[in-house]
Amino acid sequence: QVQLVESGGGLVQAGGSLRLSCSASGSTFGLKTMGWYRQAPGKQREWVAAISGGGSTNYADSVKGRFTISRDNAKNTVYLQMNSLKPEDAAVYYCNTVPPGQIKSDYWGQGTQVTVSS
């Protein structure tokens, strides 16, 4: 059964930190570039960060220097360390392949809510 299960969200004050986790199913996880995406109310889902199977990373300009993506291929898990959070980072955060849908077409997990108070 295909699954992407995100966790670690919550309520944090501006300037605080959170660490998100995403557990993925599939024997080829380690071969796939994985990413984090987010969707704020009334806005389209946007890409945040990506990490290749070999560990190369890339970030959206809005989070560069504050967020760090990492992965543990042995655990089929990808992480997003978020520091210096801003109110504009508040959103539902999702993980998926980059581009999305390579695990299962049109599939997204339930996401994890991040709320940042000012």
C-alpha positions in Angstrom: 0.0 0.0 0.0 1.4 3.4 -1.0 1.8 5.8 1.8 3.3 9.1 2.7 2.9 9.9 6.3 3.9 13.4 7.5 4.3 14.3 11.1 5.9 16.9 13.4 3.8 19.9 12.8 2.4 22.1 15.5 2.1 25.6 16.9 5.3 27.6 17.3 6.2 31.2 18.0 7.9 33.3 15.3 11.6 32.6 15.5 11.1 29.1 16.8 11.9 25.7 15.2 10.1 22.5 14.2 11.3 19.3 12.7 9.0 17.5 10.2 9.2 13.9 9.3 7.8 11.9 6.4 7.7 8.2 6.3 7.4 6.8 2.8 6.6 3.3 1.5 8.2 1.7 -1.4 11.4 -0.3 -2.0 12.8 2.3 -4.4 12.6 5.2 -2.0 16.4 5.6 -1.9 16.5 6.2 -5.7 13.9 8.9 -5.7 14.4 12.7 -5.2 12.1 13.6 -2.4 10.8 17.0 -1.5 8.7 19.0 0.9 5.8 21.2 -0.3 3.4 23.5 1.5 0.0 24.9 1.0 -1.3 27.9 2.9 -5.0 28.8 3.0 -6.2 30.3 -0.3 -2.9 29.6 -2.0 -1.6 27.0 -4.4 0.7 24.3 -3.1 4.3 25.3 -3.5 7.6 23.4 -3.5 9.9 24.1 -0.5 12.9 21.8 -0.6 14.3 18.8 -2.4 16.9 16.1 -1.7 18.2 13.6 -4.2 18.9 10.0 -3.4 22.5 10.9 -3.1 21.9 13.8 -0.7 22.1 16.8 -2.9 19.7 19.5 -1.7 17.9 22.5 -3.2 15.7 25.1 -1.6 13.1 27.7 -2.5 14.5 31.2 -2.0 11.9 31.9 0.7 13.4 29.2 3.0 17.0 29.1 2.0 19.3 29.4 5.1 16.5 28.6 7.5 15.3 25.1 6.5 17.3 22.0 6.1 16.1 18.9 4.3 17.7 15.5 5.0 16.9 11.8 4.6 17.5 8.4 6.0 17.2 5.9 3.2 17.4 2.9 5.6 14.3 4.2 7.3 12.5 5.4 4.2 12.2 8.8 5.9 12.8 12.4 4.9 13.0 15.3 7.3 12.6 19.0 7.2 14.3 21.0 10.0 12.7 24.4 10.1 14.4 27.2 12.0 13.7 30.9 12.4 10.1 30.3 11.5 8.0 33.2 10.2 4.3 33.7 10.2 4.4 33.4 6.4 5.7 29.8 6.8 2.4 28.7 8.3 0.8 26.1 6.0 0.1 22.4 5.7 3.3 20.7 4.8 3.5 17.6 2.5 6.2 15.4 1.3 6.3 13.8 -2.1 8.7 12.9 -4.9 10.1 15.6 -7.1 8.3 16.0 -9.3 5.3 14.7 -7.3 3.4 11.6 -8.1 6.3 9.1 -8.8 5.3 6.9 -5.9 1.6 7.0 -6.9 0.0 9.2 -9.5 -2.0 12.1 -8.0 -1.3 10.9 -4.5 -0.6 13.1 -1.5 -0.5 12.2 2.1 -2.6 14.0 4.8 0.1 16.6 5.5 1.1 18.1 8.8 -0.1 21.6 9.9 2.5 24.2 10.9 1.1 27.3 12.6 3.4 30.2 13.4 2.3 32.9 15.9 3.6 36.4 15.6 
